[in-house]
Amino acid sequence: MSFNCNDTERSDKVAEALKQVIDPEIGLNVIDLGLIYNVDFIEKEQKIICTMTLTTQFCPMGESI
């Protein structure tokens, strides 16, 4: 796993789910590209917060990803 996760029991499942998110310009998933930095589970709010970057600063597909 190449990102931090505050729930180690779920980190593998998160990685597998995020491997389904494909960068449309490059054709690779966001995990293999190393775009994901951190994933936090916030149980009380039932949220998952994912910190990531894009392939370029002005990535035209940023909203889609």
C-alpha positions as CSV (number, residue, x, y, z in Angstrom):
1,M,0.0,0.0,0.0
2,S,1.4,3.4,-1.0
3,F,-0.8,5.7,1.1
4,N,-1.6,6.3,4.7
5,C,-4.9,5.1,6.2
6,N,-6.2,5.6,9.7
7,D,-8.0,2.2,9.5
8,T,-5.4,-0.6,8.7
9,E,-8.1,-3.2,8.7
10,R,-9.9,-1.5,5.7
11,S,-6.8,-0.2,3.9
12,D,-6.6,-3.1,1.5
13,K,-10.3,-2.8,0.6
14,V,-9.8,1.0,0.0
15,A,-6.9,0.3,-2.2
16,E,-8.8,-2.3,-4.3
17,A,-11.8,0.2,-4.6
18,L,-9.5,3.0,-5.7
19,K,-7.9,0.8,-8.3
20,Q,-11.2,1.1,-10.2
21,V,-10.6,4.9,-10.5
22,I,-8.8,5.3,-13.8
23,D,-7.1,8.5,-14.9
24,P,-8.8,9.0,-18.3
25,E,-5.8,10.6,-20.0
26,I,-3.2,8.1,-18.9
27,G,-5.4,5.0,-18.6
28,L,-3.9,3.8,-15.3
29,N,-5.6,3.7,-11.9
30,V,-4.9,6.4,-9.2
31,I,-3.3,3.8,-6.9
32,D,-0.7,2.7,-9.4
33,L,0.0,6.3,-10.4
34,G,0.7,7.1,-6.7
35,L,-1.9,9.9,-6.6
36,I,-3.4,8.9,-3.3
37,Y,-1.6,10.2,-0.2
38,N,-4.0,9.6,2.7
39,V,-7.4,8.0,3.5
40,D,-9.3,8.8,6.7
41,F,-12.4,7.1,8.0
42,I,-14.6,9.4,10.1
43,E,-17.1,7.0,11.7
44,K,-19.2,9.6,13.5
45,E,-19.9,11.5,10.3
46,Q,-20.0,8.3,8.1
47,K,-17.4,9.9,5.8
48,I,-14.2,8.8,4.1
49,I,-11.8,11.6,3.2
50,C,-9.2,10.9,0.5
51,T,-6.3,13.2,0.0
52,M,-4.8,13.0,-3.4
53,T,-3.0,14.9,-6.2
54,L,-3.6,15.1,-9.9
55,T,-1.2,14.2,-12.6
56,T,-0.7,17.9,-13.5
57,Q,-1.6,21.1,-11.8
58,F,-4.1,22.0,-14.4
59,C,-5.4,18.5,-15.1
60,P,-8.6,19.0,-17.2
61,M,-10.0,15.7,-15.9
62,G,-9.6,16.7,-12.2
63,E,-13.4,17.1,-11.6
64,S,-14.1,13.7,-13.2
65,I,-11.5,11.9,-11.1
